[in-house]
Amino acid sequence: MTYSYVSHLYCPKCENIYSTKEVNQLCECGSPLLVSYKINELKEAFKREDLVGRAPDLWRYHELLPVEDPQYVATLGEGMTPMLYMNKIGKQMGIPNLFMKDEGLIPSGSFKSRGAAVGVSKAKELGVGKLAMPTNGNAGAAWSLYCAQADINSTIVMPTDAPEITRKECVAAGADLYLVDGLIGDAGKIVGQAVNDYNLYDASTLKEPYRIEGKKTMGLEIAEQFNWEVPDVILYPTGGGVGLIGIDKAFHELQELGWIDEGKMPRLVAVQSEGCAPIVKAWEEGKSSADPWEDASTVAFGINVAKALGDFLILDAIRKTNGCAISVSDDDILKELSIVAATEGAFVCPEGAAAFVAARKLREQNWIKHDERVVVLNTGAGIKYPNTIEVDVPILQKGEKL
Amino acid sequence: MTYSYVSHLYCPKCENIYSTKEVNQLCECGSPLLVSYKINELKEAFKREDLVGRAPDLWRYHELLPVEDPQYVATLGEGMTPMLYMNKIGKQMGIPNLFMKDEGLIPSGSFKSRGAAVGVSKAKELGVGKLAMPTNGNAGAAWSLYCAQADINSTIVMPTDAPEITRKECVAAGADLYLVDGLIGDAGKIVGQAVNDYNLYDASTLKEPYRIEGKKTMGLEIAEQFNWEVPDVILYPTGGGVGLIGIDKAFHELQELGWIDEGKMPRLVAVQSEGCAPIVKAWEEGKSSADPWEDASTVAFGINVAKALGDFLILDAIRKTNGCAISVSDDDILKELSIVAATEGAFVCPEGAAAFVAARKLREQNWIKHDERVVVLNTGAGIKYPNTIEVDVPILQKGEKL
C-alpha cells in the first residue's frame, strides 16, 4: 500500500545525501540533486503486471515517483502520450521503424506538464506556498496551471520572444507574470534575485530535484509502449536537457528493477539548433561541460538555452549510451515541420521538427542504421506555434463558386 | 478475429437501409444515415474484459466502429482523454461530484479529431480520393490532418472569423483551404456546389454517416471511465450536435450489449450561446426540429451553427433522456473560462466554458441535484483560442528587480 518508494536525494557530483522530507534545492557544491528510490524493496513490491488496468497517465508509475501522499497529487490527466508509427515519413527517410512520441497530447500542449505535475505536487507536499521560475514559455505555462490547482502562488519570468500563447496560459492561471527583454538566462537572474528577496521556492530547471522525475516518465512510457524492449535510438530536442537526463534515469531504474534488459540502452541523441548549440559544441570538443553560447537565437524557441545547469549530466548520458549531439538549421526545421504535417498529418512543434531533421541527417550519415528502431520526441503541439506556418488563401464571398 | 461488427446503414426517419460497402451520404429522404452493428454477434464475441490491456485510444472499441480492415485506420493516437475530477470548482458550484472530460488532449486539440479519425479511415476504406467540407475551423483542421495521413485530397471552406490557428493546421496538412466572408452555412453552400461540380465526397456534418461513430467513442469512454456506471448528467456544447447524438447512440449500444444498466440513461444537456440558440428555442417551444437562427454570433465559435442538419436527433435525445437545452451569455462564458483556469488549472475552450456556465445555472435552478454525478465536456484546448485571455503585464529590462 506504499504509494511512493522514494528514499532520498543525492548529489551526482559530490555524492552528498539530502532528505526528501524538507525543501532542498541545489547541493551545497552547486550541483543539481537527483532522487533515489528504495530499489530493493521495489523489486519485491512492484511488478510490470501491476500496471495493467491502471489509468493511462504518468501517475501509474507512482511507486517510482517522489510524492508520498496521493492527496497532494495535482493532475490534469498528463502522461501516456501516443507512440505513433511514422510509416510514411520513416520510409522516406530510410528508417522504416521510425516512431514519434507525441507530447502534444498533454495538458497545455507541451511535455513541460510532466515536470510541472510532479514538481508542483511534491512542492505542495513539502508545504511550499510560493514559487518562482524563469521559462522559455511552455514550462511557465505548465507550472502556472498546476500551481493554480495546488493553490500555490507562482511568479513566472519569460523572454518577450517566448510563444505568445504561453503568456495567456500564465495569466489565465492567475500567475504573476513578467516579461523580460532578453533571454531565459536574463529571466533566470531576475528570478534568482526574487527568490532571495522574497524567500520563494526556486522552481528553475534542475534547481529543484523533482521536475526531472516527471520528465522521467517519458522513458518509463517508452519502455512500456515497446513492451519493455527499448528502442535503439531516441532523439531529443535539447534545451535545459531535463527530459534527456530523465529518460536516461528511467532506463537505469528499469534495469535495476529487472524490467528491461541490462545489456542494451537506447543511444540518446541531443538535438540542438545551429543558432544555439552549446551541448553539440562541447560534445564535438570532447568536453564534460558546456560553455555559454553567445547570441543564442532559433525558431525552436524551447531549445534556445545558452547555458544548461545540467550540461554535464546531458553529456554524460550521451557518452555512456554511445549517443551523440547534433545541430540542425532553422530553415531545415521549418521545412521538416511542413513535411511531417503534410505526410503524416502530425502538426509538430519546431523543437520536434528539429529532432526529425536530426533523424534524417543521422540516417544519411549511416549513424542510424536502416533496421534500427528510432523514436523522435515531439515535445509539444504545433498549435502553440502559429508563426511556423504562413497562410495565403483565397477569401470568397457568399454564393461564390470554387 | 473480426475487426468490426458493422452491419448496415439505416435512416432514422424513413427506416430505409443502405450498405456500408459503398459510398452513401444522406438518405433519399434527406435525413442523415446512422450505422448499425451486429449486436447479437457482438454480445457473444465482445466482452468488457476484452478492453483491459488495449491501447488507450478510441480504436480500443474497434468492434463497435465501422472500419472493417485495420489497414485503413488513420490514427494520431486520438481518444481515451482524461476524466478529471473537478473538486474545487465543483464544491464552489455545489456539485461535489463534478467531472470534466478533457477533449483538449487529442490530436489538433479538439474533439473533432474523433470524427475525423473514424470518418477519414472509413472514407479511405471506401476508396474515396477527394473530399470537401465546410467547418467552423476545428473540424476542418482535424479532417485535413487525417486526410494527409490517408493520402486523401481535402477541400476545406471556413468562415473568416474561425479561429486563426485552424487555418494554419489546414495549410500545414496540405489541404485546399478557402475562407468565406460569412457563416458556416455559407461555407456549406459553397461546398455543396463544389461537391456537385467536381464529384467530391461530401464530408459535411452528418452528410456522411461515420463521423458520428468517432464521436460516439466519447460515450463509450465515459461509461468505461466510470466503470460502466453512467453519470447522471452530461453537459455538451452544441453546434451541429454530432457529439451529443453520438454519446446517446453509444449508451444505447452499450445497453443492448448489456454492458451498462438498461434502467438509467444520463440526462443529456445541449448547451448553446445566447447569440446562437436554435436548439434551445425549439426545445422551449416543444418543437421536434429547429428554425434557422438569425444573425448568429458568439465568442464560442465552435457552436455558432444557425441550423443543424441533425436538429431532430438532438431534440429527440434530450427529450428521451429527460435532459434539457440551455443557453448562456458570452460574458458568462469568458468569466467562467478564467474561473476554471485559475481554480483547477484547466485552460478550456470557450465552448467548454459554456458547459461549465450551464452546470452552474442548472445547479442554481436545482435541475441538477447536489449529489448527482455530472460530466462537463470540454471540447477543445484553450490554447487554440488565445483571444479569450487579455494580457497586460510588466516588461522588465535585463538586471531589473521584481
Chai-1 contact restraints between the chains, C-beta under 6 A:
chainA,res_idxA,chainB,res_idxB,connection_type,confidence,min_distance_angstrom,max_distance_angstrom,comment,restraint_id
A,V52,B,G53,contact,1.0,0.0,6.0,A-B,restraint_1
A,G53,B,V52,contact,1.0,0.0,6.0,A-B,restraint_2
A,P56,B,P56,contact,1.0,0.0,6.0,A-B,restraint_3
A,P56,B,M80,contact,1.0,0.0,6.0,A-B,restraint_4
A,G77,B,P82,contact,1.0,0.0,6.0,A-B,restraint_5
A,G77,B,L84,contact,1.0,0.0,6.0,A-B,restraint_6
A,G77,B,D102,contact,1.0,0.0,6.0,A-B,restraint_7
A,M80,B,P56,contact,1.0,0.0,6.0,A-B,restraint_8
A,P82,B,G77,contact,1.0,0.0,6.0,A-B,restraint_9
A,L84,B,G77,contact,1.0,0.0,6.0,A-B,restraint_10
A,D102,B,G77,contact,1.0,0.0,6.0,A-B,restraint_11
A,L105,B,L105,contact,1.0,0.0,6.0,A-B,restraint_12
A,G109,B,I383,contact,1.0,0.0,6.0,A-B,restraint_13
A,L145,B,G345,contact,1.0,0.0,6.0,A-B,restraint_14
A,Y146,B,G345,contact,1.0,0.0,6.0,A-B,restraint_15
A,A148,B,A342,contact,1.0,0.0,6.0,A-B,restraint_16
A,A148,B,G345,contact,1.0,0.0,6.0,A-B,restraint_17
A,Q149,B,E344,contact,1.0,0.0,6.0,A-B,restraint_18
A,Q149,B,G345,contact,1.0,0.0,6.0,A-B,restraint_19
A,I165,B,I383,contact,1.0,0.0,6.0,A-B,restraint_20
A,I165,B,P386,contact,1.0,0.0,6.0,A-B,restraint_21
A,R167,B,V391,contact,1.0,0.0,6.0,A-B,restraint_22
A,K168,B,P386,contact,1.0,0.0,6.0,A-B,restraint_23
A,K168,B,I389,contact,1.0,0.0,6.0,A-B,restraint_24
A,K168,B,V391,contact,1.0,0.0,6.0,A-B,restraint_25
A,E169,B,F347,contact,1.0,0.0,6.0,A-B,restraint_26
A,V171,B,I389,contact,1.0,0.0,6.0,A-B,restraint_27
A,V171,B,V391,contact,1.0,0.0,6.0,A-B,restraint_28
A,A172,B,A341,contact,1.0,0.0,6.0,A-B,restraint_29
A,A172,B,F347,contact,1.0,0.0,6.0,A-B,restraint_30
A,A172,B,I389,contact,1.0,0.0,6.0,A-B,restraint_31
A,A173,B,A341,contact,1.0,0.0,6.0,A-B,restraint_32
A,G174,B,A342,contact,1.0,0.0,6.0,A-B,restraint_33
A,L177,B,V393,contact,1.0,0.0,6.0,A-B,restraint_34
A,Y178,B,P394,contact,1.0,0.0,6.0,A-B,restraint_35
A,Y178,B,L396,contact,1.0,0.0,6.0,A-B,restraint_36
A,L179,B,I395,contact,1.0,0.0,6.0,A-B,restraint_37
A,V180,B,L396,contact,1.0,0.0,6.0,A-B,restraint_38
A,D181,B,Q397,contact,1.0,0.0,6.0,A-B,restraint_39
A,G182,B,K398,contact,1.0,0.0,6.0,A-B,restraint_40
A,D186,B,K398,contact,1.0,0.0,6.0,A-B,restraint_41
A,Q193,B,K401,contact,1.0,0.0,6.0,A-B,restraint_42
A,A194,B,L402,contact,1.0,0.0,6.0,A-B,restraint_43
A,A341,B,A172,contact,1.0,0.0,6.0,A-B,restraint_44
A,A341,B,A173,contact,1.0,0.0,6.0,A-B,restraint_45
A,A342,B,A148,contact,1.0,0.0,6.0,A-B,restraint_46
A,A342,B,G174,contact,1.0,0.0,6.0,A-B,restraint_47
A,E344,B,Q149,contact,1.0,0.0,6.0,A-B,restraint_48
A,G345,B,L145,contact,1.0,0.0,6.0,A-B,restraint_49
A,G345,B,Y146,contact,1.0,0.0,6.0,A-B,restraint_50
A,G345,B,A148,contact,1.0,0.0,6.0,A-B,restraint_51
A,G345,B,Q149,contact,1.0,0.0,6.0,A-B,restraint_52
A,F347,B,E169,contact,1.0,0.0,6.0,A-B,restraint_53
A,F347,B,A172,contact,1.0,0.0,6.0,A-B,restraint_54
A,I383,B,G109,contact,1.0,0.0,6.0,A-B,restraint_55
A,I383,B,I165,contact,1.0,0.0,6.0,A-B,restraint_56
A,I383,B,K384,contact,1.0,0.0,6.0,A-B,restraint_57
A,K384,B,I383,contact,1.0,0.0,6.0,A-B,restraint_58
A,P386,B,I165,contact,1.0,0.0,6.0,A-B,restraint_59
A,P386,B,K168,contact,1.0,0.0,6.0,A-B,restraint_60
A,I389,B,K168,contact,1.0,0.0,6.0,A-B,restraint_61
A,I389,B,V171,contact,1.0,0.0,6.0,A-B,restraint_62
A,I389,B,A172,contact,1.0,0.0,6.0,A-B,restraint_63
A,V391,B,R167,contact,1.0,0.0,6.0,A-B,restraint_64
A,V391,B,K168,contact,1.0,0.0,6.0,A-B,restraint_65
A,V391,B,V171,contact,1.0,0.0,6.0,A-B,restraint_66
A,V393,B,L177,contact,1.0,0.0,6.0,A-B,restraint_67
A,P394,B,Y178,contact,1.0,0.0,6.0,A-B,restraint_68
A,I395,B,L179,contact,1.0,0.0,6.0,A-B,restraint_69
A,L396,B,Y178,contact,1.0,0.0,6.0,A-B,restraint_70
A,L396,B,V180,contact,1.0,0.0,6.0,A-B,restraint_71
A,Q397,B,D181,contact,1.0,0.0,6.0,A-B,restraint_72
A,K398,B,G182,contact,1.0,0.0,6.0,A-B,restraint_73
A,K398,B,D186,contact,1.0,0.0,6.0,A-B,restraint_74
A,K401,B,Q193,contact,1.0,0.0,6.0,A-B,restraint_75
A,L402,B,A194,contact,1.0,0.0,6.0,A-B,restraint_76
